[in-house]
Amino acid sequence: MFTTPLKAVKGQSEQERQRKQAYDDLDLLLKDVINIRVDGIIITDVGFIKFVHDKYPNIKIVLSTCQSVFNSYAVKFFLEMGVKRITFPRHVSIKEMIEIALKFPEMEFECFLVEGKCIYDDGSCRPLHSAGVFCMDQWEYSYHKDNHADFKYNEVQKLMQNEQIFNYRNRLFGGRQNKVNNWTYVGCGICAIPQILKCPNIVTLKVAGRGYSLEEKYSLSRYVSRAIQKALTGADTSDMKMMGKEELGMPELCDLHRRCYLPLDN
C-alpha cells in the first residue's frame, strides 16, 4: 500500500525508494499482461488496486478472497475503487452471499463450491505451509467463564460435543492420503447450486485445488461441472444431495451436514 513517512526527510526515504521500486517492477509485469491480452487480474492489496485502476482502467480488477469481503459496506468500498468482480471468502453463508450480490447488480461475484474445509478464511490465514500445515494439528483447549464460575455438567457436555463436531468437520479422515470412494475429504456445496443459479451476478463457482494432484483437481472439476448441468436441467436441492451421497461416499456426512461447505439456511 501507499505509505507516508512519519518524519519529513530530505529526498526519498528508504521506505519510499523500496515502494517505488516495487511498483516499477509491478508496472513492468502489467505491461506484459496487457501484451498477452489478459482480460483481468486478481488483486488483494488496496494500494495496488488504486495503481492499476488509475493507470490501466481497461484491466478488469478481480478482488481476491484474501480481502475477506463479509458485508455490503466492503462491496461498496471496492466498487468505488473500480473493482469489477469480488470473490466471496469461504466463511460467508449462501444466504449472505445472495443478499449481498442482489444489492449490487453492477458487480460480478465468485464463490467457492468445493474447498478444503480449512478452519481459517484466506484473509486470516497465517500458517507457513512450507513448515507444515500446523493449523490442522489437534490442539488441546481450556475453557473458562468470564465470571470465573465453575462449569455445570450440561455445559461441559455441550463444550465437548462442540469440540467433537469441530474436529469432525475439519479432519474426519485423518489426512489427505486417506480416501473414501476415491475421494479426499473435501467440503462440498453442490446442494446450493439451485439457489446460486437464481442470482445472475454470481458468475463463477470456484474449485479450491491447492495442494491436490492434477488428477484430483480434474475429478473435482468434473464433479462440479456435472452438478451444474444437473441443476440447469431442473434438479432441486434434494436431487443434488442425492448426487453428493452417491459420488462422494459416506452418505451419513451429507445427512449430518458435516461435509457441507455451503449448508443451506433452511
C-alpha positions as protocol buffer text, in pm:
chain_id: "A"
residue {
  index: 1
  type: MET
  ca { x: 0 y: 0 z: 0 }
}
residue {
  index: 2
  type: PHE
  ca { x: 100 y: 367 z: -23 }
}
residue {
  index: 3
  type: THR
  ca { x: 259 y: 491 z: 299 }
}
residue {
  index: 4
  type: THR
  ca { x: 378 y: 825 z: 434 }
}
residue {
  index: 5
  type: PRO
  ca { x: 695 y: 866 z: 645 }
}
residue {
  index: 6
  type: LEU
  ca { x: 635 y: 979 z: 1000 }
}
residue {
  index: 7
  type: LYS
  ca { x: 901 y: 1248 z: 972 }
}
residue {
  index: 8
  type: ALA
  ca { x: 987 y: 1467 z: 678 }
}
residue {
  index: 9
  type: VAL
  ca { x: 1340 y: 1398 z: 549 }
}
residue {
  index: 10
  type: LYS
  ca { x: 1546 y: 1535 z: 267 }
}
residue {
  index: 11
  type: GLY
  ca { x: 1497 y: 1341 z: -53 }
}
residue {
  index: 12
  type: GLN
  ca { x: 1335 y: 999 z: -55 }
}
residue {
  index: 13
  type: SER
  ca { x: 1332 y: 775 z: 247 }
}
residue {
  index: 14
  type: GLU
  ca { x: 1443 y: 414 z: 211 }
}
residue {
  index: 15
  type: GLN
  ca { x: 1082 y: 309 z: 253 }
}
residue {
  index: 16
  type: GLU
  ca { x: 972 y: 533 z: -33 }
}
residue {
  index: 17
  type: ARG
  ca { x: 1251 y: 405 z: -258 }
}
residue {
  index: 18
  type: GLN
  ca { x: 1155 y: 45 z: -190 }
}
residue {
  index: 19
  type: ARG
  ca { x: 790 y: 123 z: -256 }
}
residue {
  index: 20
  type: LYS
  ca { x: 871 y: 294 z: -585 }
}
residue {
  index: 21
  type: GLN
  ca { x: 1091 y: 3 z: -693 }
}
residue {
  index: 22
  type: ALA
  ca { x: 814 y: -244 z: -611 }
}
residue {
  index: 23
  type: TYR
  ca { x: 558 y: -52 z: -814 }
}
residue {
  index: 24
  type: ASP
  ca { x: 802 y: -9 z: -1103 }
}
residue {
  index: 25
  type: ASP
  ca { x: 854 y: -386 z: -1111 }
}
residue {
  index: 26
  type: LEU
  ca { x: 480 y: -450 z: -1094 }
}
residue {
  index: 27
  type: ASP
  ca { x: 429 y: -199 z: -1375 }
}
residue {
  index: 28
  type: LEU
  ca { x: 661 y: -399 z: -1598 }
}
residue {
  index: 29
  type: LEU
  ca { x: 461 y: -714 z: -1524 }
}
residue {
  index: 30
  type: LEU
  ca { x: 137 y: -531 z: -1605 }
}
residue {
  index: 31
  type: LYS
  ca { x: 274 y: -428 z: -1944 }
}
residue {
  index: 32
  type: ASP
  ca { x: 348 y: -795 z: -2019 }
}
residue {
  index: 33
  type: VAL
  ca { x: -4 y: -887 z: -1906 }
}
residue {
  index: 34
  type: ILE
  ca { x: -153 y: -630 z: -2143 }
}
residue {
  index: 35
  type: ASN
  ca { x: 62 y: -752 z: -2432 }
}
residue {
  index: 36
  type: ILE
  ca { x: -70 y: -1108 z: -2400 }
}
residue {
  index: 37
  type: ARG
  ca { x: -428 y: -973 z: -2379 }
}
residue {
  index: 38
  type: VAL
  ca { x: -521 y: -1093 z: -2032 }
}
residue {
  index: 39
  type: ASP
  ca { x: -867 y: -959 z: -1952 }
}
residue {
  index: 40
  type: GLY
  ca { x: -828 y: -917 z: -1577 }
}
residue {
  index: 41
  type: ILE
  ca { x: -609 y: -977 z: -1276 }
}
residue {
  index: 42
  type: ILE
  ca { x: -678 y: -1087 z: -918 }
}
residue {
  index: 43
  type: ILE
  ca { x: -553 y: -837 z: -660 }
}
residue {
  index: 44
  type: THR
  ca { x: -551 y: -826 z: -281 }
}
residue {
  index: 45
  type: ASP
  ca { x: -353 y: -512 z: -197 }
}
residue {
  index: 46
  type: VAL
  ca { x: -561 y: -192 z: -179 }
}
residue {
  index: 47
  type: GLY
  ca { x: -273 y: 31 z: -293 }
}
residue {
  index: 48
  type: PHE
  ca { x: -212 y: -184 z: -599 }
}
residue {
  index: 49
  type: ILE
  ca { x: -584 y: -178 z: -683 }
}
residue {
  index: 50
  type: LYS
  ca { x: -568 y: 202 z: -695 }
}
residue {
  index: 51
  type: PHE
  ca { x: -249 y: 193 z: -902 }
}
residue {
  index: 52
  type: VAL
  ca { x: -397 y: -44 z: -1162 }
}
residue {
  index: 53
  type: HIS
  ca { x: -731 y: 137 z: -1180 }
}
residue {
  index: 54
  type: ASP
  ca { x: -567 y: 476 z: -1227 }
}
residue {
  index: 55
  type: LYS
  ca { x: -305 y: 370 z: -1482 }
}
residue {
  index: 56
  type: TYR
  ca { x: -474 y: 79 z: -1660 }
}
residue {
  index: 57
  type: PRO
  ca { x: -851 y: 145 z: -1642 }
}
residue {
  index: 58
  type: ASN
  ca { x: -927 y: -118 z: -1909 }
}
residue {
  index: 59
  type: ILE
  ca { x: -791 y: -404 z: -1699 }
}
residue {
  index: 60
  type: LYS
  ca { x: -1065 y: -584 z: -1510 }
}
residue {
  index: 61
  type: ILE
  ca { x: -982 y: -596 z: -1139 }
}
residue {
  index: 62
  type: VAL
  ca { x: -1096 y: -908 z: -952 }
}
residue {
  index: 63
  type: LEU
  ca { x: -1076 y: -879 z: -575 }
}
residue {
  index: 64
  type: SER
  ca { x: -906 y: -1177 z: -416 }
}
residue {
  index: 65
  type: THR
  ca { x: -1075 y: -1379 z: -144 }
}
residue {
  index: 66
  type: CYS
  ca { x: -780 y: -1276 z: 73 }
}
residue {
  index: 67
  type: GLN
  ca { x: -952 y: -939 z: 122 }
}
residue {
  index: 68
  type: SER
  ca { x: -1236 y: -1112 z: 311 }
}
residue {
  index: 69
  type: VAL
  ca { x: -1543 y: -915 z: 199 }
}
residue {
  index: 70
  type: PHE
  ca { x: -1805 y: -1008 z: 456 }
}
residue {
  index: 71
  type: ASN
  ca { x: -2068 y: -736 z: 408 }
}
residue {
  index: 72
  type: SER
  ca { x: -2221 y: -485 z: 167 }
}
residue {
  index: 73
  type: TYR
  ca { x: -2018 y: -194 z: 310 }
}
residue {
  index: 74
  type: ALA
  ca { x: -1698 y: -361 z: 192 }
}
residue {
  index: 75
  type: VAL
  ca { x: -1851 y: -427 z: -151 }
}
residue {
  index: 76
  type: LYS
  ca { x: -1947 y: -59 z: -183 }
}
residue {
  index: 77
  type: PHE
  ca { x: -1590 y: 45 z: -88 }
}
residue {
  index: 78
  type: PHE
  ca { x: -1427 y: -173 z: -353 }
}
residue {
  index: 79
  type: LEU
  ca { x: -1688 y: -88 z: -614 }
}
residue {
  index: 80
  type: GLU
  ca { x: -1596 y: 279 z: -574 }
}
residue {
  index: 81
  type: MET
  ca { x: -1229 y: 184 z: -618 }
}
residue {
  index: 82
  type: GLY
  ca { x: -1301 y: 32 z: -958 }
}
residue {
  index: 83
  type: VAL
  ca { x: -1319 y: -339 z: -871 }
}
residue {
  index: 84
  type: LYS
  ca { x: -1540 y: -529 z: -1119 }
}
residue {
  index: 85
  type: ARG
  ca { x: -1558 y: -871 z: -956 }
}
residue {
  index: 86
  type: ILE
  ca { x: -1534 y: -991 z: -594 }
}
residue {
  index: 87
  type: THR
  ca { x: -1453 y: -1338 z: -470 }
}
residue {
  index: 88
  type: PHE
  ca { x: -1651 y: -1417 z: -157 }
}
residue {
  index: 89
  type: PRO
  ca { x: -1444 y: -1559 z: 129 }
}
residue {
  index: 90
  type: ARG
  ca { x: -1511 y: -1916 z: 233 }
}
residue {
  index: 91
  type: HIS
  ca { x: -1699 y: -1849 z: 554 }
}
residue {
  index: 92
  type: VAL
  ca { x: -1986 y: -1641 z: 416 }
}
residue {
  index: 93
  type: SER
  ca { x: -2313 y: -1834 z: 407 }
}
residue {
  index: 94
  type: ILE
  ca { x: -2505 y: -1883 z: 84 }
}
residue {
  index: 95
  type: LYS
  ca { x: -2788 y: -1668 z: 222 }
}
residue {
  index: 96
  type: GLU
  ca { x: -2547 y: -1381 z: 294 }
}
residue {
  index: 97
  type: MET
  ca { x: -2382 y: -1415 z: -48 }
}
residue {
  index: 98
  type: ILE
  ca { x: -2711 y: -1387 z: -233 }
}
residue {
  index: 99
  type: GLU
  ca { x: -2834 y: -1097 z: -20 }
}
residue {
  index: 100
  type: ILE
  ca { x: -2513 y: -902 z: -82 }
}
residue {
  index: 101
  type: ALA
  ca { x: -2494 y: -986 z: -453 }
}
residue {
  index: 102
  type: LEU
  ca { x: -2853 y: -876 z: -520 }
}
residue {
  index: 103
  type: LYS
  ca { x: -2778 y: -534 z: -367 }
}
residue {
  index: 104
  type: PHE
  ca { x: -2504 y: -473 z: -625 }
}
residue {
  index: 105
  type: PRO
  ca { x: -2627 y: -589 z: -970 }
}
residue {
  index: 106
  type: GLU
  ca { x: -2342 y: -396 z: -1135 }
}
residue {
  index: 107
  type: MET
  ca { x: -2079 y: -609 z: -955 }
}
residue {
  index: 108
  type: GLU
  ca { x: -1984 y: -965 z: -1051 }
}
residue {
  index: 109
  type: PHE
  ca { x: -1921 y: -1221 z: -777 }
}
residue {
  index: 110
  type: GLU
  ca { x: -1748 y: -1555 z: -740 }
}
residue {
  index: 111
  type: CYS
  ca { x: -1786 y: -1813 z: -465 }
}
residue {
  index: 112
  type: PHE
  ca { x: -1622 y: -2142 z: -376 }
}
residue {
  index: 113
  type: LEU
  ca { x: -1830 y: -2453 z: -435 }
}
residue {
  index: 114
  type: VAL
  ca { x: -1576 y: -2718 z: -341 }
}
residue {
  index: 115
  type: GLU
  ca { x: -1295 y: -2646 z: -98 }
}
residue {
  index: 116
  type: GLY
  ca { x: -1060 y: -2797 z: 156 }
}
residue {
  index: 117
  type: LYS
  ca { x: -1265 y: -2700 z: 463 }
}
residue {
  index: 118
  type: CYS
  ca { x: -984 y: -2501 z: 619 }
}
residue {
  index: 119
  type: ILE
  ca { x: -1076 y: -2362 z: 962 }
}
residue {
  index: 120
  type: TYR
  ca { x: -932 y: -2025 z: 859 }
}
residue {
  index: 121
  type: ASP
  ca { x: -1052 y: -1782 z: 598 }
}
residue {
  index: 122
  type: ASP
  ca { x: -794 y: -1693 z: 332 }
}
residue {
  index: 123
  type: GLY
  ca { x: -776 y: -1337 z: 460 }
}
residue {
  index: 124
  type: SER
  ca { x: -697 y: -1468 z: 809 }
}
residue {
  index: 125
  type: CYS
  ca { x: -457 y: -1742 z: 701 }
}
residue {
  index: 126
  type: ARG
  ca { x: -120 y: -1705 z: 872 }
}
residue {
  index: 127
  type: PRO
  ca { x: 46 y: -2052 z: 875 }
}
residue {
  index: 128
  type: LEU
  ca { x: 364 y: -2111 z: 680 }
}
residue {
  index: 129
  type: HIS
  ca { x: 270 y: -2419 z: 480 }
}
residue {
  index: 130
  type: SER
  ca { x: 632 y: -2481 z: 393 }
}
residue {
  index: 131
  type: ALA
  ca { x: 685 y: -2555 z: 762 }
}
residue {
  index: 132
  type: GLY
  ca { x: 391 y: -2794 z: 773 }
}
residue {
  index: 133
  type: VAL
  ca { x: 17 y: -2734 z: 790 }
}
residue {
  index: 134
  type: PHE
  ca { x: 20 y: -2688 z: 1166 }
}
residue {
  index: 135
  type: CYS
  ca { x: -319 y: -2517 z: 1155 }
}
residue {
  index: 136
  type: MET
  ca { x: -460 y: -2869 z: 1115 }
}
residue {
  index: 137
  type: ASP
  ca { x: -294 y: -3004 z: 1430 }
}
residue {
  index: 138
  type: GLN
  ca { x: -517 y: -3133 z: 1706 }
}
residue {
  index: 139
  type: TRP
  ca { x: -481 y: -2873 z: 1979 }
}
residue {
  index: 140
  type: GLU
  ca { x: -579 y: -2907 z: 2343 }
}
residue {
  index: 141
  type: TYR
  ca { x: -821 y: -2647 z: 2474 }
}
residue {
  index: 142
  type: SER
  ca { x: -904 y: -2497 z: 2813 }
}
residue {
  index: 143
  type: TYR
  ca { x: -1238 y: -2333 z: 2880 }
}
residue {
  index: 144
  type: HIS
  ca { x: -1301 y: -2055 z: 3132 }
}
residue {
  index: 145
  type: LYS
  ca { x: -1603 y: -1846 z: 3218 }
}
residue {
  index: 146
  type: ASP
  ca { x: -1556 y: -1471 z: 3217 }
}
residue {
  index: 147
  type: ASN
  ca { x: -1701 y: -1452 z: 3571 }
}
residue {
  index: 148
  type: HIS
  ca { x: -1464 y: -1730 z: 3691 }
}
residue {
  index: 149
  type: ALA
  ca { x: -1759 y: -1950 z: 3793 }
}
residue {
  index: 150
  type: ASP
  ca { x: -1743 y: -2328 z: 3766 }
}
residue {
  index: 151
  type: PHE
  ca { x: -1899 y: -2509 z: 3471 }
}
residue {
  index: 152
  type: LYS
  ca { x: -2210 y: -2716 z: 3519 }
}
residue {
  index: 153
  type: TYR
  ca { x: -2221 y: -3072 z: 3388 }
}
residue {
  index: 154
  type: ASN
  ca { x: -2455 y: -2992 z: 3097 }
}
residue {
  index: 155
  type: GLU
  ca { x: -2227 y: -2703 z: 2994 }
}
residue {
  index: 156
  type: VAL
  ca { x: -1924 y: -2933 z: 2988 }
}
residue {
  index: 157
  type: GLN
  ca { x: -2117 y: -3181 z: 2776 }
}
residue {
  index: 158
  type: LYS
  ca { x: -2205 y: -2912 z: 2522 }
}
residue {
  index: 159
  type: LEU
  ca { x: -1845 y: -2792 z: 2505 }
}
residue {
  index: 160
  type: MET
  ca { x: -1717 y: -3145 z: 2441 }
}
residue {
  index: 161
  type: GLN
  ca { x: -1984 y: -3205 z: 2179 }
}
residue {
  index: 162
  type: ASN
  ca { x: -1893 y: -2882 z: 2003 }
}
residue {
  index: 163
  type: GLU
  ca { x: -1524 y: -2978 z: 2004 }
}
residue {
  index: 164
  type: GLN
  ca { x: -1604 y: -3319 z: 1856 }
}
residue {
  index: 165
  type: ILE
  ca { x: -1813 y: -3164 z: 1577 }
}
residue {
  index: 166
  type: PHE
  ca { x: -1534 y: -2915 z: 1507 }
}
residue {
  index: 167
  type: ASN
  ca { x: -1282 y: -3197 z: 1469 }
}
residue {
  index: 168
  type: TYR
  ca { x: -1518 y: -3399 z: 1251 }
}
residue {
  index: 169
  type: ARG
  ca { x: -1571 y: -3103 z: 1023 }
}
residue {
  index: 170
  type: ASN
  ca { x: -1204 y: -3035 z: 962 }
}
residue {
  index: 171
  type: ARG
  ca { x: -1021 y: -3364 z: 992 }
}
residue {
  index: 172
  type: LEU
  ca { x: -1255 y: -3656 z: 958 }
}
residue {
  index: 173
  type: PHE
  ca { x: -1026 y: -3891 z: 765 }
}
residue {
  index: 174
  type: GLY
  ca { x: -707 y: -3808 z: 949 }
}
residue {
  index: 175
  type: GLY
  ca { x: -530 y: -3676 z: 641 }
}
residue {
  index: 176
  type: ARG
  ca { x: -547 y: -3622 z: 267 }
}
residue {
  index: 177
  type: GLN
  ca { x: -382 y: -3957 z: 199 }
}
residue {
  index: 178
  type: ASN
  ca { x: -692 y: -4136 z: 328 }
}
residue {
  index: 179
  type: LYS
  ca { x: -981 y: -4157 z: 82 }
}
residue {
  index: 180
  type: VAL
  ca { x: -1335 y: -4289 z: 70 }
}
residue {
  index: 181
  type: ASN
  ca { x: -1475 y: -4394 z: -266 }
}
residue {
  index: 182
  type: ASN
  ca { x: -1157 y: -4245 z: -420 }
}
residue {
  index: 183
  type: TRP
  ca { x: -1243 y: -3900 z: -284 }
}
residue {
  index: 184
  type: THR
  ca { x: -1043 y: -3697 z: -37 }
}
residue {
  index: 185
  type: TYR
  ca { x: -1234 y: -3525 z: 241 }
}
residue {
  index: 186
  type: VAL
  ca { x: -1342 y: -3207 z: 63 }
}
residue {
  index: 187
  type: GLY
  ca { x: -1607 y: -2957 z: 157 }
}
residue {
  index: 188
  type: CYS
  ca { x: -1895 y: -2977 z: -89 }
}
residue {
  index: 189
  type: GLY
  ca { x: -2156 y: -2715 z: -175 }
}
residue {
  index: 190
  type: ILE
  ca { x: -2344 y: -2859 z: -472 }
}
residue {
  index: 191
  type: CYS
  ca { x: -2675 y: -2854 z: -284 }
}
residue {
  index: 192
  type: ALA
  ca { x: -2660 y: -2473 z: -302 }
}
residue {
  index: 193
  type: ILE
  ca { x: -2632 y: -2461 z: -682 }
}
residue {
  index: 194
  type: PRO
  ca { x: -3010 y: -2427 z: -748 }
}
residue {
  index: 195
  type: GLN
  ca { x: -3015 y: -2120 z: -521 }
}
residue {
  index: 196
  type: ILE
  ca { x: -2698 y: -1973 z: -669 }
}
residue {
  index: 197
  type: LEU
  ca { x: -2834 y: -2001 z: -1024 }
}
residue {
  index: 198
  type: LYS
  ca { x: -3117 y: -1767 z: -925 }
}
residue {
  index: 199
  type: CYS
  ca { x: -2862 y: -1492 z: -858 }
}
residue {
  index: 200
  type: PRO
  ca { x: -2748 y: -1369 z: -1202 }
}
residue {
  index: 201
  type: ASN
  ca { x: -2435 y: -1185 z: -1087 }
}
residue {
  index: 202
  type: ILE
  ca { x: -2275 y: -1478 z: -905 }
}
residue {
  index: 203
  type: VAL
  ca { x: -2099 y: -1572 z: -1226 }
}
residue {
  index: 204
  type: THR
  ca { x: -1827 y: -1817 z: -1123 }
}
residue {
  index: 205
  type: LEU
  ca { x: -1818 y: -2122 z: -897 }
}
residue {
  index: 206
  type: LYS
  ca { x: -1465 y: -2195 z: -780 }
}
residue {
  index: 207
  type: VAL
  ca { x: -1296 y: -2526 z: -702 }
}
residue {
  index: 208
  type: ALA
  ca { x: -1019 y: -2496 z: -444 }
}
residue {
  index: 209
  type: GLY
  ca { x: -747 y: -2735 z: -552 }
}
residue {
  index: 210
  type: ARG
  ca { x: -434 y: -2603 z: -380 }
}
residue {
  index: 211
  type: GLY
  ca { x: -218 y: -2896 z: -278 }
}
residue {
  index: 212
  type: TYR
  ca { x: -419 y: -3154 z: -473 }
}
residue {
  index: 213
  type: SER
  ca { x: -278 y: -3362 z: -757 }
}
residue {
  index: 214
  type: LEU
  ca { x: -371 y: -3286 z: -1117 }
}
residue {
  index: 215
  type: GLU
  ca { x: -589 y: -3598 z: -1122 }
}
residue {
  index: 216
  type: GLU
  ca { x: -774 y: -3486 z: -809 }
}
residue {
  index: 217
  type: LYS
  ca { x: -827 y: -3137 z: -950 }
}
residue {
  index: 218
  type: TYR
  ca { x: -965 y: -3285 z: -1271 }
}
residue {
  index: 219
  type: SER
  ca { x: -1204 y: -3511 z: -1076 }
}
residue {
  index: 220
  type: LEU
  ca { x: -1329 y: -3222 z: -862 }
}
residue {
  index: 221
  type: SER
  ca { x: -1382 y: -3001 z: -1167 }
}
residue {
  index: 222
  type: ARG
  ca { x: -1577 y: -3273 z: -1348 }
}
residue {
  index: 223
  type: TYR
  ca { x: -1786 y: -3334 z: -1036 }
}
residue {
  index: 224
  type: VAL
  ca { x: -1881 y: -2966 z: -1016 }
}
residue {
  index: 225
  type: SER
  ca { x: -1946 y: -2947 z: -1391 }
}
residue {
  index: 226
  type: ARG
  ca { x: -2186 y: -3243 z: -1376 }
}
residue {
  index: 227
  type: ALA
  ca { x: -2360 y: -3090 z: -1074 }
}
residue {
  index: 228
  type: ILE
  ca { x: -2412 y: -2758 z: -1256 }
}
residue {
  index: 229
  type: GLN
  ca { x: -2554 y: -2933 z: -1562 }
}
residue {
  index: 230
  type: LYS
  ca { x: -2786 y: -3134 z: -1339 }
}
residue {
  index: 231
  type: ALA
  ca { x: -2913 y: -2818 z: -1171 }
}
residue {
  index: 232
  type: LEU
  ca { x: -2960 y: -2641 z: -1506 }
}
residue {
  index: 233
  type: THR
  ca { x: -3189 y: -2923 z: -1619 }
}
residue {
  index: 234
  type: GLY
  ca { x: -3418 y: -2872 z: -1320 }
}
residue {
  index: 235
  type: ALA
  ca { x: -3264 y: -3070 z: -1033 }
}
residue {
  index: 236
  type: ASP
  ca { x: -3355 y: -2933 z: -692 }
}
residue {
  index: 237
  type: THR
  ca { x: -3170 y: -2938 z: -360 }
}
residue {
  index: 238
  type: SER
  ca { x: -3275 y: -3293 z: -272 }
}
residue {
  index: 239
  type: ASP
  ca { x: -3154 y: -3417 z: -613 }
}
residue {
  index: 240
  type: MET
  ca { x: -2817 y: -3250 z: -560 }
}
residue {
  index: 241
  type: LYS
  ca { x: -2787 y: -3401 z: -214 }
}
residue {
  index: 242
  type: MET
  ca { x: -2851 y: -3746 z: -356 }
}
residue {
  index: 243
  type: MET
  ca { x: -2580 y: -3690 z: -616 }
}
residue {
  index: 244
  type: GLY
  ca { x: -2333 y: -3596 z: -345 }
}
residue {
  index: 245
  type: LYS
  ca { x: -2422 y: -3900 z: -139 }
}
residue {
  index: 246
  type: GLU
  ca { x: -2373 y: -4136 z: -433 }
}
residue {
  index: 247
  type: GLU
  ca { x: -2047 y: -3987 z: -560 }
}
residue {
  index: 248
  type: LEU
  ca { x: -1854 y: -3884 z: -252 }
}
residue {
  index: 249
  type: GLY
  ca { x: -1915 y: -4184 z: -28 }
}
residue {
  index: 250
  type: MET
  ca { x: -2016 y: -4176 z: 339 }
}
residue {
  index: 251
  type: PRO
  ca { x: -2373 y: -4052 z: 277 }
}
residue {
  index: 252
  type: GLU
  ca { x: -2412 y: -4010 z: 653 }
}
residue {
  index: 253
  type: LEU
  ca { x: -2195 y: -3699 z: 628 }
}
residue {
  index: 254
  type: CYS
  ca { x: -2450 y: -3534 z: 398 }
}
residue {
  index: 255
  type: ASP
  ca { x: -2731 y: -3610 z: 643 }
}
residue {
  index: 256
  type: LEU
  ca { x: -2528 y: -3467 z: 932 }
}
residue {
  index: 257
  type: HIS
  ca { x: -2410 y: -3164 z: 727 }
}
residue {
  index: 258
  type: ARG
  ca { x: -2050 y: -3248 z: 818 }
}
residue {
  index: 259
  type: ARG
  ca { x: -1925 y: -3242 z: 462 }
}
residue {
  index: 260
  type: CYS
  ca { x: -2123 y: -2929 z: 375 }
}
residue {
  index: 261
  type: TYR
  ca { x: -1920 y: -2629 z: 275 }
}
residue {
  index: 262
  type: LEU
  ca { x: -2224 y: -2416 z: 185 }
}
residue {
  index: 263
  type: PRO
  ca { x: -2501 y: -2554 z: 407 }
}
residue {
  index: 264
  type: LEU
  ca { x: -2844 y: -2424 z: 314 }
}
residue {
  index: 265
  type: ASP
  ca { x: -3003 y: -2195 z: 567 }
}
residue {
  index: 266
  type: ASN
  ca { x: -3341 y: -2364 z: 567 }
}
